[in-house]
Amino acid sequence: DILWCVNHDTFPFQKPMMETQMTTRVDGHSWALSAIDELKVDKIITPLNKDHIPITDSPVVVQQHMLPPKKFVLLSA
């Protein structure tokens, strides 16, 4: 079997019409593929004005650089 990975976010601050891809061989027959759950990114907390501004999520552009790459488990025989 062959595992094919596609990444649509090569250039995070630009909007090009392109994506990158990678293939790798998997020994044996693939039975299952599952993503490992990741921890949620912490919200922005500002101690100086926390009483006036509610705690919010950071912008998506910032979050994508704070998250580690996704991990998967592949079960093969």
C-alpha positions as CSV (number, residue, x, y, z in Angstrom):
1,D,0.0,0.0,0.0
2,I,1.0,3.6,-0.4
3,L,0.2,6.4,2.1
4,W,-0.5,9.7,0.3
5,C,-0.3,13.0,2.4
6,V,-1.5,16.4,1.1
7,N,-0.7,19.7,2.7
8,H,-2.7,22.7,1.6
9,D,-1.0,25.2,3.9
10,T,2.5,25.6,2.4
11,F,2.5,29.4,2.5
12,P,0.4,30.5,5.5
13,F,0.4,34.3,4.9
14,Q,-0.3,34.0,1.1
15,K,-3.1,32.5,-0.9
16,P,-1.4,30.6,-3.7
17,M,-3.4,28.1,-5.6
18,M,-1.1,25.2,-4.8
19,E,-0.5,22.4,-2.3
20,T,2.3,20.0,-1.5
21,Q,2.1,16.2,-1.4
22,M,4.2,13.3,-0.2
23,T,3.9,9.6,-0.7
24,T,5.4,6.8,1.4
25,R,5.3,3.0,1.1
26,V,3.5,1.0,3.8
27,D,4.6,-2.6,4.3
28,G,1.7,-5.1,4.1
29,H,-2.0,-4.3,3.8
30,S,-3.4,-1.2,5.6
31,W,-6.3,-2.0,7.9
32,A,-7.0,1.3,9.7
33,L,-5.8,4.9,9.9
34,S,-6.7,7.1,12.9
35,A,-5.7,10.6,13.9
36,I,-4.3,11.2,17.4
37,D,-6.3,13.9,19.2
38,E,-4.3,17.0,19.9
39,L,-4.5,19.5,22.8
40,K,-6.4,22.7,22.2
41,V,-4.3,25.9,21.9
42,D,-4.5,28.1,25.0
43,K,-6.5,31.3,24.8
44,I,-4.8,34.7,24.9
45,I,-4.7,36.0,28.4
46,T,-3.6,39.6,29.1
47,P,-3.2,40.2,32.9
48,L,-3.2,44.0,32.6
49,N,-6.7,44.2,31.1
50,K,-8.4,40.8,31.9
51,D,-11.3,42.6,33.6
52,H,-12.2,44.7,30.5
53,I,-11.4,42.3,27.6
54,P,-12.8,38.7,27.6
55,I,-10.5,35.8,27.0
56,T,-10.6,35.0,23.3
57,D,-9.1,32.5,20.9
58,S,-6.0,33.6,19.1
59,P,-6.2,34.3,15.4
60,V,-6.2,31.2,13.1
61,V,-2.9,32.4,11.5
62,V,-1.3,32.4,14.9
63,Q,-2.9,29.0,15.9
64,Q,-1.6,27.2,12.9
65,H,2.0,28.0,13.9
66,M,1.5,27.0,17.6
67,L,0.0,23.6,16.8
68,P,2.4,20.7,16.3
69,P,2.0,18.6,13.1
70,K,-0.9,16.1,13.1
71,K,0.0,12.6,14.1
72,F,-1.7,9.4,12.8
73,V,-1.6,5.7,13.7
74,L,-1.6,3.3,10.8
75,L,-2.5,-0.4,11.4
76,S,-1.0,-2.7,8.8
77,A,-0.4,-6.4,8.5
